[in-house]
Amino acid sequence: MGLLSKKDSKLILDPLTDNNPVTIQVLGICSALAITAQLKASIVMAISVIAVLGVGNVVISLMRNIIPSKIRIIVQLVVVAALVIIVDQVLKAYSYELSKTLSVFVGLIITNCIIMGRFEAFALANGPWKSFLDGIGNAAGYGLILVIVGFFRELLGSGTLLGFKVLGDPIEKTGLYAIGYENNGFMLLSPMALIVLGIIIWIQRSRNKALIED
Amino acid sequence: MENRTDKNSYTIIFAIVMVLVVGSVLAYAASSLKGKISENQRIEKQQNILYAFGINENDETSANFVAADKVAGEFSKYVTKQLVIQDGNVTEDDQAYLIDVKKEKSNAKDDESKRRLPLFVGDIDGKTMYVVPIYGKGLWDAIWGYVGMDENMVIQGAYFDHKGETPGLGANIKERYFMDDFIGEHLLDESGEFVGITVAKGNADPTNQRKTDNAVDALAGATITGDGVTAMIKSDLRLYAPYFKSLKNN
């Protein structure tokens, strides 16, 4: 990659695979369970977290030498909360429809442990550019898992993808439903997100034995 | 060696400065955007009311409002009268659509006669229709809606919305396939008494063929949100039943 040095691109690519915040570090599980019943919600959440974590990491990194260590967690919380509120207000004023879609996520973004985790583990010790890449990378790794889980839950639970009826109409009995297929309503409930996530973790670790801990 | 940033005095000063800076930035953002936000909310209310009247830009499957730039014109074209019912007295008020139903509900707790009930009368293709707002509680947060009826309290259009119901489950109350189920449903029983509409599970009528059973099919995995819809229809629309009775007697 011409634009990024090898070290920099590792910052972005590692969290997508071998150091994924959800499947390896097991952070951000709560929101992964809550909002993945639909693919669209997963995508919106992924984009929101990428934006907040990218910017937040830079802000924390710029402030890293002046933040008093005793209250650093509070400072981090204030930065995330302020960022999210400002974004929410601007969206409400200029893109009202989008802000309504996002409303439920705003609170969830603030409490997302990946954000606090990256502030604490990376941005406090690294420069702004590196922190930015780390933020984008980790949020993308989180978003990737969200989209995969959302894909299977919406497909198997509702028989749709992004609202389109890809498997046919369950009431009119067309497509797959004509030969007796039924939606699995259980997929729409949170426990199934955990099971899908478990399957992803299983596949990932069986392909790369180095990830298995004793 | 003690670090400069570890001192108590530094920590306190940092905290104070941070709170002041963040506080003033947020206050500035909130106050400078307030006008635009409340304008958006006003437009949305008009769009919701028009939707319940059946004025929308729906395509095959999704619910679409009248465009924001056209909404004011359409609103004054179709909504012929905005009424406020307070303690049995009906008055006309062209700002009735701005009444905050939630506030009126809490007013009613101290004194029922203080509650102002907005009612919108419209003329759609020669038919007189009535739209009323409703407000209630879902699983996580507030849910609300607008219900359009004819003079027999048979539903002609319904719009529901929510603040924070679960995406894919309770949030689906604002999907067409749920809202459209209400159209044609009767709020009154055969003897003309108000019974409301129950969002019912397993009511043996999933395609909603029977319109007089006072029930629509529930959403899977959204029991509490559905119960909330039932509750707000029963509690809020009941308040309007006397008005519709008086329409008949005249």
Interface residues (C-beta under 8 A of the other chain):
Chain A: A34 I35 A37 Q38 K40 A41 N65 I66 I67 P68 S69 K70 I71 I74 V75 V78 A82 I85 I86 Q89 V90 K92 A93 Y94 Y96 S103 V104 G107 R153 E154 G157 S158 G163 I171 G185 L188 L189
Chain B: N3 T5 D6 Y10 T11 F14 A15 M18 V19 V22 V25 L26 A29 A30 L33 K36 I37 N40 E44 T61 S62 W140 K163 G164 E165 T166 P167 G168 L169 A171 P206 T207 A220 G221
